[in-house]
Amino acid sequence: MVSWPRSVGQEPLYYDALSTGRPAGQIDLTRPPKNGDEKFVSRYIDEQNSPQFPFGYGLSYTSYRYGDLKLERTELSAKALNEQLQASERSAGTVVSVTAEITNTGARAGEETVQLYLRLLGTSIALPVKALSGFQHIALAPGETKKVTFPLGPEAFAFWNDQNKFAAEPARVTLWVGPDSSHGSEATLQITK
């Protein structure tokens, strides 16, 4: 799987890039800037910023609807995560489960690759805007709905920090479940001290 650019001028283009320092946020990049705040956002003048086909796109021959994301917890403790990481040497159990319902809205049976992406915001080092944290293949008949659950252990929220330690830090976590790196349902949770 790769991200496919709209034009060669977009290269290098990948879903797990670091933030530019001038992120678009909720600004519509398909039209010219309308005020001073929008003027200084990174954008192409003659092309959309998004890829023509995002990472993970087109892995099925039918269409699907993704329901809202459900988290069993909305707050985690960095201290507890780090204790679990040290006690089990990164093979701990589930600390939070992410669940979404996927419905086959097409006229034919299909297999969907359901993808989970994660972002840690506010950490001591720069981390990617999105990182693929898991995927599952499911088969759905026309009109069928299935619940997909991603169990996440403490290692999902840890990274190699500036002190060369694999640890979790306080952060705002955004999770996405979708068919590719650009679409899907999202939910947030907080990692506290």
Secondary structure, DSSP 4 states (H G I P E B T S, - for coil): ---B-SSGGG-S--TTPPP-SS--TT--TTS---SHHHHTS---SSS-SS-SB-TTTT--SS-EEE---EES-SEEEHHHHHHHHHHHTS----SEEEEEEEEE-SSS-EEEEEEEEEEEES-SS---S-EEEEEEEEEE-TT-EEEEEEEE-GGGGEEE-TTS-EEE-SEEEEEEEESSTT-SEEEEEEEE-
